[in-house]
Amino acid sequence: MLKKFDKKDEESARVFNETPINPRKCAHILTKILYLINQGEHLGTTEATEAFFAMTKLFQSNDPTLRRMCYLTIKEMSCIAEDVIIVTSSLTKDMTGKEDNYRGPAVRALCQITDSTMLQAIERYMKQAIVDKVPSVSSSALVSSLHLLKCSFDVVKRWVNEAQEAASSDNIMVQYHALGLLYHVRKNDRLAVNKMISKVTRHGLKSPFAYCMMIRVASKQLEEEDGSRDSPLFDFIESCLRNKHEMVVYEAASAIVNLPGCSAKELAPAVSVLQLFCSSPKAALRYAAVRTLNKVAMKHPSAVTACNLDLENLVTDSNRSIATLAITTLLKTGSESSIDRLMKQISSFMSEISDEFKVVVVQAISALCQKYPRKHAVLMNFLFTMLREEGGFEYKRAIVDCIISIIEENSESKETGLSHLCEFIEDCEFTVLATRILHLLGQEGPKTTNPSKYIRFIYNRVVLEHEEVRAEQLAAVPEFRGLGPLFKSSPEPVALTESETEYVIRCTKHTFTNHMVFQFDCTNTLNDQTLENVTVQMEPTEAYEVLCYVPARSLPYNQPGTCYTLVALPKEDPTAVACTFSCMMKFTVKDCDPTTGETDDEGYEDEYVLEDLEVTVADHIQKVMKLNFEAAWDEVGDEFEKEETFTLSTIKTLEEAVGNIVKFLGMHPCERSDKVPDNKNTHTLLLAGVFRGGHDILVRSRLLLLDTVTMQVTARSLEELPVDIILASVG
């Protein structure tokens, strides 16, 4: 058992020098070294080279397991250690020796350490190995030659005659590897490739793997020749449909259906073969066939219609992946009357299939919506059911895309689709989808017969988690569309009332470049009242200017609602960002019956005094982490550096001072500078942030504790305003 690994295992390589060699112990150490490398550990060049040189002595042992481990380690360490060519003679000896089990691995290891300058020295051995009668040796040489092509094309292409001889081998892997090497040598010569395929067509091949490769080569050539169906290449692919090997038959069918511009007539032979595979006892063949037919049905549904009976039989297949693909294929090829039955069948096992196949189902439904507009209602309800189930991002995105496409194509489905999407975003874990839907509501909601129904979903979003969702939510409010990108939202709402009072109000502050939006989430806890046109009137003490109020239209009992206040940031004195707002909630009260919920037609104006709301410098700064504060400090430069000293008369400890400064400025403490060492009377606090508008701001605060705390603040930024605001706020 391998239990614990560390770099000390490389030092154990000195065991390789012991006499006699202990094969079991040495193999165990080599295993540890290989484990380290494959776990991503960085081995130093010196230690790797020392271990490599020590390992070369293991070639004195004839233990087969140890020798194979040596070959593996040589390949893995060839790019780490230096002077690896020292093992060339040992590998060459094994490569030309009589032990067949050593020869193949020795070839692979030798080619791994050989560069273009040394290749000619072993060229003779490589040519001999390519035509060797032992299949493992020949395959090793051919595959190694393929790798060497990348760095020594001119040398390897001289081995074509030997590769041609190997291509006539009776061994299926040798023939496959030989044809692979020949193709890669000639792939830039279209005529030579065509001749190679022509030769294969005349003489045939023994290897099904080689056939599959040649089908892919022919398919690629056809695509480059604009897919002429009169070409011998197409005839070759079509002839492979009659091969005795199933993998060759499927490869040929797959190649034909994937050729661009294929007509239904040209597809017919491939579809017939796939139809036969649908009734195969092998699940892999059934799966391959139905998946390929599903792809064909997207462009040529009529060509697959002949397979409908076989596909119907696969609907009840025990393999859910096959059943799903069969149903989605039938959805693309079947009639309008069969849709309801198929949807009922697939809904019975949707929870049992993976997201990958659920996406296939959604794509099939999307195609159906375009084909049969009258079935929108049935398909939309099925999509909404899927939307409420558990699933990953790609699956949910496919459903949302499908619903949005239905809304865009069919105006009658707009309101139903928007309602489904509104319900989805009430509990949506994917920010990208929530923002997209909110954006859609902002665009399409006003065009519906009852826009207020969708505005309610936008206003009633309480304590949203993500900045992107908040931004899109605010952008959906017409009054806020011109504010630009959202810079920051306060992490926690501020309570402006006690939790036991008749009205519960919490405020979230949203900061933009030149404005602030105050979002008031309101709850009416009185069951005999309904509040209407609810606003929070704000009076600033500083140079802020209130621009407008967006009311919550209705606030029934225990149903949260949202209203907004928009203010402009100070212009005359832009450093005066700290401000206190007095807040007053104003609304119209309408009495209602607690039992029936019926509301009186007449109401009366009322108001409710709220707690004051503070805006601090922290509302204008985003935290940002700087892994290397000194480098960031030097990068910003001292063009706008300013420094002032303050006395914190009410603070008696450095810990308290650090905590208050971090909270007040709302910046990120760097390099663990928020931790004050014990028994120290001096400390340096390093802070980093971004001021609204995207300006980096860095602060270095030196603290000295005597009777009180003295603080020297140095601030740097690429703009002067953030520095002035920091110093003005602290002062």
C-alpha positions in Angstrom: 0.0 0.0 0.0 1.1 3.6 -0.7 0.3 5.7 2.3 2.2 9.0 2.5 4.3 10.7 -0.1 6.6 13.6 0.0 9.8 14.8 -1.6 11.9 12.8 0.8 11.1 9.9 -1.4 13.5 11.3 -4.0 16.3 11.1 -1.4 15.5 7.4 -1.0 16.9 7.0 -4.5 20.3 6.3 -2.8 18.9 2.8 -2.3 19.5 2.3 -6.0 23.2 2.3 -5.3 23.1 -0.6 -2.9 24.6 -3.9 -3.8 23.0 -6.3 -4.5 20.0 -4.5 -5.9 16.7 -5.1 -4.1 14.1 -5.1 -6.9 11.0 -4.9 -4.7 12.3 -2.0 -2.7 13.6 -0.1 -5.7 10.3 -0.6 -7.6 8.4 0.8 -4.6 10.6 4.0 -4.6 10.1 4.5 -8.3 6.3 4.1 -7.7 6.5 6.9 -5.1 8.4 9.2 -7.5 5.9 8.6 -10.3 3.1 9.3 -7.8 4.7 12.6 -6.8 5.0 13.7 -10.5 1.5 12.7 -11.3 0.1 14.6 -8.3 1.6 17.8 -9.7 4.5 18.1 -7.3 7.3 20.3 -8.6 10.6 18.4 -8.5 13.8 20.5 -8.5 16.1 19.9 -11.5 19.0 19.0 -9.3 17.2 16.5 -7.2 15.5 15.0 -10.2 18.8 14.6 -12.1 20.4 12.9 -9.1 17.5 10.5 -8.8 17.6 9.9 -12.5 21.4 9.1 -12.6 21.0 6.7 -9.6 18.2 5.0 -11.4 20.4 4.1 -14.4 22.2 1.6 -12.2 19.0 -0.4 -12.0 19.5 -1.7 -15.6 22.0 -4.1 -14.0 19.0 -6.0 -12.6 17.1 -8.4 -14.8 13.9 -8.2 -12.8 11.1 -7.6 -15.4 8.9 -5.5 -13.0 11.7 -3.2 -12.0 12.8 -2.8 -15.7 9.2 -1.8 -16.7 9.2 0.7 -13.8 12.5 2.1 -15.0 11.0 2.7 -18.5 8.0 4.5 -17.1 10.1 6.7 -14.8 12.5 7.6 -17.6 9.5 8.9 -19.7 8.1 10.9 -16.8 11.4 12.5 -15.8 12.8 13.1 -19.2 11.6 16.7 -19.2 12.6 17.4 -15.6 16.1 15.9 -15.2 19.2 17.0 -17.1 21.5 14.9 -19.3 18.9 12.2 -19.6 20.7 10.9 -22.8 23.0 9.0 -20.4 20.5 6.1 -20.6 20.5 6.0 -24.4 23.0 3.1 -24.6 21.0 1.0 -22.1 17.7 1.6 -23.9 19.3 0.9 -27.3 20.7 -2.4 -25.9 17.2 -3.4 -24.7 15.6 -2.2 -27.9 17.8 -4.5 -30.0 18.0 -7.4 -27.5 16.3 -10.7 -27.5 13.8 -10.0 -24.7 10.6 -9.1 -26.5 8.9 -7.8 -23.3 11.6 -5.1 -23.0 11.9 -4.0 -26.6 8.6 -2.2 -27.0 8.8 -0.2 -23.8 12.5 0.6 -24.6 11.5 2.0 -27.9 8.9 4.3 -26.3 11.3 5.5 -23.6 14.2 6.1 -26.1 12.0 8.2 -28.3 10.8 10.2 -25.3 14.4 11.3 -24.5 15.5 11.7 -28.1 15.5 15.2 -29.7 15.9 16.2 -33.3 19.7 16.4 -33.1 20.0 12.8 -31.8 17.3 11.1 -33.9 19.5 10.3 -36.9 21.7 8.2 -34.5 18.8 5.8 -33.8 17.2 6.0 -37.2 18.4 2.6 -38.2 17.0 1.0 -35.1 13.7 2.7 -35.5 13.3 1.4 -39.1 14.0 -2.1 -38.0 11.5 -1.8 -35.1 8.8 -0.6 -37.4 8.9 -3.8 -39.5 9.6 -6.1 -36.6 7.6 -9.3 -36.5 6.6 -8.8 -32.9 3.4 -6.7 -33.0 4.1 -4.9 -29.7 7.5 -3.7 -30.9 6.2 -2.6 -34.3 3.3 -0.7 -32.7 5.6 1.0 -30.2 7.9 2.2 -33.0 5.0 3.4 -35.1 3.3 5.4 -32.3 6.6 6.8 -31.2 7.3 7.9 -34.8 3.9 9.7 -34.8 5.0 11.7 -31.7 8.4 12.4 -33.3 6.7 13.9 -36.4 6.0 17.1 -34.4 9.7 17.9 -33.9 11.5 15.9 -36.7 9.1 15.7 -39.7 11.9 15.5 -42.3 13.6 12.6 -40.6 10.4 10.6 -39.9 9.0 11.0 -43.4 12.0 8.9 -44.6 10.5 5.9 -42.8 7.5 5.8 -45.2 8.6 2.6 -46.9 8.8 0.8 -43.6 5.5 2.1 -42.5 4.0 1.0 -45.8 5.3 -2.5 -45.2 3.8 -2.5 -41.6 0.4 -1.4 -43.1 0.2 -4.8 -44.7 0.6 -6.6 -41.3 -2.0 -9.1 -40.3 -2.1 -7.6 -36.8 -5.0 -5.2 -36.5 -3.2 -2.7 -34.2 0.0 -2.6 -36.2 -2.0 -2.0 -39.4 -4.0 0.8 -37.6 -0.9 2.5 -36.3 0.9 2.2 -39.6 -1.9 3.8 -41.6 -2.1 6.5 -38.9 1.5 7.4 -39.4 1.2 7.3 -43.2 -1.8 9.7 -43.1 0.0 12.2 -40.8 3.0 12.2 -43.1 0.9 12.8 -46.2 -2.1 14.8 -44.8 -1.0 18.0 -46.5 -0.9 16.3 -49.9 -4.5 15.8 -50.9 -3.6 13.7 -53.9 -1.4 11.3 -51.8 -4.3 10.9 -49.3 -6.7 10.1 -52.1 -4.3 7.5 -53.4 -4.0 5.9 -50.0 -7.8 5.7 -49.7 -8.1 4.3 -53.2 -5.5 1.6 -52.3 -7.5 0.7 -49.2 -10.7 0.5 -51.3 -9.0 -2.0 -53.8 -7.2 -4.3 -51.3 -9.3 -3.9 -48.2 -8.0 -3.9 -44.5 -8.0 -6.4 -41.7 -8.2 -3.9 -38.9 -11.6 -2.4 -38.1 -9.8 0.5 -36.3 -8.0 1.3 -39.5 -11.3 1.3 -41.4 -12.7 3.7 -38.9 -9.7 6.0 -39.3 -9.9 5.9 -43.1 -13.6 6.7 -43.0 -12.8 9.8 -40.9 -10.0 10.8 -43.3 -12.3 10.3 -46.3 -15.1 12.3 -44.6 -12.7 15.2 -44.0 -11.5 15.1 -47.6 -15.1 15.2 -48.8 -15.8 18.3 -46.7 -12.8 20.1 -48.1 -13.9 19.2 -51.6 -17.4 20.7 -51.0 -18.9 17.3 -50.5 -19.3 16.0 -54.1 -21.4 12.8 -53.8 -20.0 11.5 -57.1 -16.6 11.2 -55.5 -14.9 7.8 -55.0 -14.5 8.9 -51.4 -18.2 8.9 -50.8 -18.4 5.5 -52.5 -15.8 4.2 -50.1 -17.7 5.4 -47.1 -20.9 3.9 -48.4 -19.3 0.6 -49.1 -18.2 0.4 -45.4 -21.9 0.2 -44.5 -21.7 -3.4 -45.6 -18.6 -4.2 -43.5 -18.7 -7.2 -41.2 -17.6 -5.1 -38.2 -20.3 -3.2 -36.4 -18.0 -0.4 -35.4 -17.0 0.2 -39.0 -20.7 0.2 -40.1 -21.6 2.7 -37.4 -18.6 4.9 -38.2 -19.6 5.0 -41.9 -23.3 5.8 -41.1 -22.2 8.5 -38.7 -19.9 10.0 -41.3 -22.6 10.1 -43.9 -25.2 11.8 -41.7 -22.7 14.4 -40.6 -21.7 15.4 -44.1 -22.9 18.9 -44.9 -25.6 19.2 -47.5 -26.6 15.5 -47.6 -30.0 14.9 -49.3 -32.6 12.5 -47.9 -31.8 10.1 -50.7 -28.1 10.0 -49.8 -29.0 9.6 -46.2 -31.2 6.6 -46.8 -28.6 3.8 -46.7 -27.1 5.2 -43.5 -30.6 5.5 -41.9 -31.4 1.9 -42.9 -28.3 0.6 -41.1 -29.1 2.7 -38.0 -32.7 1.3 -38.1 -31.3 -2.2 -37.9 -29.1 -1.2 -34.9 -32.2 0.0 -33.1 -33.3 -3.6 -32.6 -29.8 -4.8 -31.6 -29.5 -6.8 -28.4 -26.4 -4.6 -27.5 -27.4 -1.5 -25.6 -24.4 0.4 -26.9 -25.5 -0.1 -30.5 -29.1 0.9 -29.7 -27.8 4.0 -28.0 -25.5 5.0 -30.8 -28.2 4.4 -33.4 -30.9 6.4 -31.7 -28.6 9.2 -30.8 -27.5 9.5 -34.5 -31.1 9.3 -35.7 -31.9 12.1 -33.3 -29.3 14.3 -34.9 -30.6 13.4 -38.4 -34.2 14.3 -37.3 -33.1 17.9 -36.6 -32.5 18.6 -40.3 -34.2 15.8 -42.1 -37.2 14.6 -40.1 -38.8 13.0 -43.1 -35.8 10.7 -43.6 -36.2 9.2 -40.1 -40.0 8.7 -40.4 -39.4 5.2 -41.7 -37.8 4.3 -38.3 -40.8 5.5 -36.2 -42.0 2.0 -35.4 -38.5 0.9 -34.2 -38.3 4.1 -32.2 -41.7 3.5 -30.6 -40.3 0.1 -29.4 -37.3 1.9 -27.8 -39.6 4.2 -25.8 -40.0 1.4 -23.2 -36.3 0.5 -23.2 -34.9 -0.2 -19.8 -32.0 2.2 -20.5 -33.5 5.6 -19.8 -31.0 7.4 -22.0 -32.1 5.3 -25.0 -35.8 5.9 -24.1 -35.3 9.6 -23.8 -33.5 9.9 -27.2 -36.2 7.7 -28.8 -39.0 10.0 -27.5 -37.3 13.2 -28.5 -36.6 11.8 -32.0 -40.3 10.8 -32.3 -41.2 14.3 -31.2 -39.3 15.7 -34.1 -40.6 13.2 -36.7 -44.1 12.4 -35.3 -47.5 14.0 -36.1 -49.2 16.7 -34.0 -51.7 14.2 -32.7 -48.9 12.1 -31.1 -47.4 14.9 -29.0 -49.7 14.6 -26.0 -49.1 10.9 -25.7 -45.3 11.3 -26.0 -45.2 14.1 -23.5 -47.1 12.0 -21.0 -44.6 9.1 -21.6 -41.5 11.2 -21.1 -42.8 12.9 -18.0 -43.0 9.5 -16.3 -39.2 9.2 -16.1 -37.8 12.7 -16.5 -36.5 12.6 -12.9 -34.5 9.5 -13.7 -32.3 10.9 -16.5 -29.3 13.1 -16.4 -29.3 16.8 -17.2 -27.5 16.1 -20.5 -30.6 14.2 -21.8 -33.0 16.7 -20.2 -31.4 19.3 -22.4 -32.0 17.1 -25.4 -35.7 16.9 -24.4 -35.9 20.7 -24.1 -34.3 21.1 -27.6 -36.9 18.8 -29.0 -39.7 20.7 -27.4 -38.3 24.0 -28.8 -38.3 22.5 -32.3 -41.9 21.3 -31.8 -43.0 24.8 -30.7 -41.9 26.1 -34.1 -43.5 23.2 -36.0 -46.9 23.1 -34.2 -47.9 26.6 -32.8 -51.2 25.3 -31.6 -49.4 23.1 -29.1 -47.8 26.0 -27.3 -50.0 25.7 -24.2 -49.3 22.0 -23.6 -45.6 22.4 -24.2 -45.3 25.6 -22.1 -46.9 23.8 -19.1 -44.5 20.9 -19.5 -41.5 23.3 -19.6 -42.7 25.1 -16.5 -43.0 21.7 -14.7 -39.4 21.0 -15.7 -38.3 24.5 -14.6 -39.5 23.8 -11.0 -37.5 20.6 -10.7 -33.9 20.3 -9.6 -31.3 20.7 -12.2 -28.0 22.3 -13.2 -27.4 25.6 -15.0 -27.2 24.3 -18.6 -30.5 22.5 -18.1 -32.3 25.5 -16.6 -30.8 27.9 -19.2 -32.1 25.6 -22.0 -35.6 25.8 -20.6 -35.5 29.6 -20.1 -34.2 30.0 -23.7 -37.0 27.9 -25.0 -39.7 29.8 -23.1 -38.3 33.1 -24.2 -38.3 31.9 -27.8 -41.9 30.9 -27.5 -42.8 34.3 -26.1 -41.0 36.1 -29.0 -42.7 33.9 -31.7 -46.2 33.7 -30.3 -47.8 36.8 -28.8 -50.6 34.7 -27.3 -48.2 32.9 -25.1 -46.4 36.0 -23.8 -48.4 36.5 -20.6 -48.3 32.8 -19.7 -44.6 32.6 -20.4 -43.8 35.8 -18.4 -45.8 34.5 -15.4 -43.9 31.2 -15.4 -40.6 33.1 -15.5 -41.7 35.4 -12.7 -42.4 32.4 -10.5 -39.0 30.9 -11.4 -37.0 33.9 -10.3 -38.6 34.0 -6.9 -36.3 31.1 -6.0 -33.6 31.1 -8.6 -30.1 30.1 -7.7 -28.5 31.2 -11.0 -27.7 34.9 -11.2 -27.3 35.0 -15.0 -30.8 33.6 -15.5 -32.4 35.9 -12.9 -30.8 39.0 -14.5 -31.9 37.9 -18.0 -35.5 37.4 -16.9 -35.6 40.7 -15.1 -34.3 42.4 -18.2 -37.0 40.7 -20.2 -39.7 41.8 -17.7 -38.4 45.4 -18.1 -38.8 45.1 -21.9 -42.0 43.1 -22.3 -43.9 43.8 -19.1 -45.1 47.3 -20.1 -46.5 45.9 -23.4 -48.9 43.4 -21.7 -52.5 44.1 -20.8 -51.7 44.1 -17.0 -48.2 45.4 -16.5 -48.7 45.9 -12.7 -48.8 42.1 -12.3 -45.1 41.9 -13.4 -44.0 45.1 -11.6 -45.1 43.5 -8.4 -42.6 40.6 -8.9 -39.9 43.2 -9.5 -40.8 45.3 -6.5 -41.3 42.4 -4.2 -37.8 40.9 -4.5 -36.7 41.1 -0.8 -33.0 41.1 0.1 -31.5 39.9 -3.2 -28.2 38.0 -2.9 -26.2 39.1 -5.9 -25.1 42.5 -7.2 -26.0 41.5 -10.8 -29.6 40.7 -9.8 -29.9 43.9 -7.8 -28.6 45.9 -10.8 -31.1 44.2 -13.2 -33.9 44.6 -10.7 -33.2 48.4 -10.4 -32.7 48.7 -14.2 -36.2 47.2 -14.6 -37.6 50.3 -12.8 -38.1 53.0 -15.5 -36.9 55.8 -13.3 -33.5 54.2 -12.7 -32.6 53.1 -16.3 -30.2 56.0 -16.9 -28.1 55.7 -13.7 -25.4 53.5 -15.3 -23.9 50.4 -13.7 -24.6 49.6 -10.1 -21.4 50.1 -8.1 -22.3 48.6 -4.7 -25.2 47.5 -2.5 -25.1 47.5 1.2 -24.5 43.9 2.4 -27.2 43.9 5.1 -30.5 45.9 5.1 -30.7 48.6 7.9 -33.8 48.3 10.1 -35.6 51.6 10.4 -38.3 50.3 12.8 -38.5 47.8 15.6 -39.6 44.3 14.6 -42.7 44.4 16.8 -44.2 47.6 15.4 -47.2 47.8 13.1 -45.0 48.6 10.1 -41.6 46.8 9.5 -39.2 48.8 7.3 -35.7 47.8 6.2 -33.5 49.8 3.8 -30.9 48.6 1.3 -28.5 51.3 0.0 -27.5 51.0 -3.7 -24.6 53.2 -4.8 -24.1 54.4 -8.5 -21.4 56.7 -9.9 -23.4 59.9 -9.3 -26.5 58.7 -7.5 -27.8 56.6 -4.6 -31.0 54.5 -4.6 -32.6 53.7 -1.3 -34.7 50.5 -1.4 -37.2 50.3 1.4 -38.7 46.8 1.9 -41.9 47.3 3.8 -44.3 44.9 5.6 -47.7 45.9 6.9 -48.5 43.8 10.0 -52.1 45.2 10.5 -54.7 42.8 9.2 -57.4 45.5 9.1 -55.6 47.9 6.8 -54.2 48.1 3.3 -51.6 50.7 2.5 -51.4 52.3 -0.9 -49.0 54.6 -2.7 -46.3 54.0 0.0 -43.2 56.3 -0.1 -40.4 57.1 2.3 -39.8 60.8 2.3 -36.1 61.7 3.1 -34.5 64.9 4.3 -30.7 65.1 4.0 -28.5 67.1 6.3 -25.8 67.6 3.7 -25.6 68.5 0.0 -27.5 65.4 -1.2 -30.5 66.2 -3.4 -33.7 64.0 -3.4 -34.7 63.6 -7.1 -37.8 61.3 -7.0 -39.8 58.7 -5.2 -41.1 55.4 -6.6 -44.0 54.2 -4.5 -45.1 50.7 -3.6 -48.6 50.7 -5.1 -50.2 48.5 -2.6 -49.2 47.0 0.8 -51.8 44.4 1.9 -51.5 42.7 5.2 -48.3 40.7 5.7 -47.3 40.9 2.0 -43.9 42.6 1.5 -43.6 45.5 -0.9 -40.9 47.8 -2.0 -40.6 51.5 -2.6 -37.5 53.5 -3.7 -36.0 57.0 -3.2 -33.5 58.3 -5.7 -31.0 61.0 -4.6 -28.1 62.8 -6.3 -24.7 62.8 -4.8 -23.1 66.1 -3.7 -21.8 68.2 -6.6 -20.6 71.4 -5.0 -18.6 69.6 -2.3 -18.0 66.1 -3.5 -16.1 65.2 -0.4 -19.2 65.5 1.8 -20.3 61.9 1.2 -21.2 61.2 4.9 -24.8 62.2 5.6 -27.7 61.6 7.9 -31.3 61.4 6.4 -34.4 61.8 8.4 -37.1 59.4 7.1 -40.9 59.6 7.1 -43.1 57.0 5.6 -46.2 58.5 3.9 -49.1 56.4 2.6 -52.8 56.2 2.0 -54.7 54.0 4.5 -57.7 52.0 3.4 -59.6 49.9 6.0 -60.3 46.3 5.1 -62.3 43.4 6.5 -59.7 40.9 8.1 -62.0 38.0 7.3 -62.9 38.6 3.7 -60.0 40.9 2.7 -62.4 43.4 1.1 -61.0 47.0 1.1 -62.9 50.2 1.4 -63.0 52.5 -1.6 -62.2 55.6 0.4 -59.0 56.1 2.3 -57.1 58.8 4.2 -53.5 60.1 4.2 -51.2 59.1 7.0 -47.5 59.1 7.9 -45.1 57.2 10.1 -41.8 58.5 11.5 -38.8 56.1 10.9 -35.3 56.0 12.4 -32.7 58.2 10.8 -30.6 56.6 8.0 -26.8 57.1 7.9 -24.7 57.2 4.7 -21.0 56.8 5.4 -17.8 56.7 3.4 -18.0 52.8 3.4 -21.1 53.0 1.2 -18.9 54.5 -1.5 -16.1 52.0 -1.4 -15.9 48.4 -2.4 -13.5 46.0 -0.7 -10.8 44.6 -2.8 -8.0 42.2 -1.9 -4.4 43.0 -2.8 -2.1 40.0 -2.4 1.0 42.1 -2.6 0.2 45.5 -0.9 3.7 47.0 -1.4 3.6 46.2 -5.2 0.1 47.7 -5.5 1.2 50.8 -3.4 4.2 51.4 -5.8 2.1 50.8 -8.8 -0.4 53.5 -7.8 2.4 56.0 -7.2 2.6 59.1 -5.1 1.1 61.7 -7.5 -2.0 62.0 -5.4 -0.6 60.8 -2.0 -1.8 62.7 1.0 -1.1 62.3 4.7 -2.6 63.5 8.0 -2.3 62.6 11.7 -5.3 62.2 14.0 -5.8 61.5 17.7 -8.5 58.9 18.6 -9.2 60.2 22.1 -12.0 57.7 22.9 -10.2 54.6 21.9 -7.9 52.8 24.4 -6.5 49.8 22.5 -5.0 49.1 19.1 -7.4 46.2 18.5 -10.4 48.5 19.0 -8.8 51.2 16.8 -8.1 48.7 13.9 -11.7 47.2 14.1 -13.3 50.7 14.0 -11.1 51.9 11.1 -11.9 48.8 9.0 -15.6 49.1 9.6 -15.7 52.9 9.1 -13.8 52.9 5.8 -15.3 49.7 4.4 -12.0 48.6 2.9 -10.2 45.3 2.9 -7.4 44.7 5.4 -4.3 43.3 3.5 -1.6 40.9 4.6 -3.4 40.1 7.8 -2.8 43.6 9.1 -6.1 43.6 10.9 -4.5 41.2 13.5 -2.6 43.1 16.1 0.3 41.2 17.8 0.2 40.9 21.5 2.1 43.3 23.8 2.7 45.8 21.0 2.1 49.6 21.2 2.6 50.2 17.5 0.9 48.7 14.5 0.5 49.4 10.7 -2.9 48.7 9.1 -2.9 48.2 5.3 -6.3 48.8 3.5 -7.3 48.4 -0.1 -10.6 49.3 -1.9 -12.2 50.7 -5.0 -14.0 54.1 -4.9 -17.2 54.5 -7.0 -16.2 55.2 -10.5 -13.6 52.4 -10.4 -10.7 54.2 -8.8 -8.3 52.2 -6.7 -7.7 53.6 -3.2 -5.0 52.4 -0.8 -4.5 53.4 2.8 -1.6 52.9 5.1 -2.5 53.7 8.7 0.3 53.8 11.4 -1.0 53.5 14.9 0.7 54.4 18.2 -0.7 53.6 21.6 0.3 55.8 24.6 -2.5 57.2 26.8 -4.7 57.3 23.7 -4.3 56.1 20.1 -2.5 58.4 17.6 -3.1 57.5 13.9 -1.1 58.7 10.9 -3.1 58.1 7.7 -1.5 58.0 4.3 -3.8 57.5 1.3 -2.9 57.0 -2.4 -5.1 56.8 -5.5 -4.8 57.5 -9.2 -7.4 60.3 -8.7 -7.4 63.1 -6.1 -11.1 62.9 -5.1 -11.0 59.5 -3.3 -7.9 60.6 -1.3 -9.7 63.8 -0.2 -12.8 61.9 0.8 -10.9 59.4 2.9 -9.1 62.2 4.8 -12.2 64.4 5.1 -14.2 61.4 6.5 -11.6 60.4 9.0 -11.1 64.0 10.2 
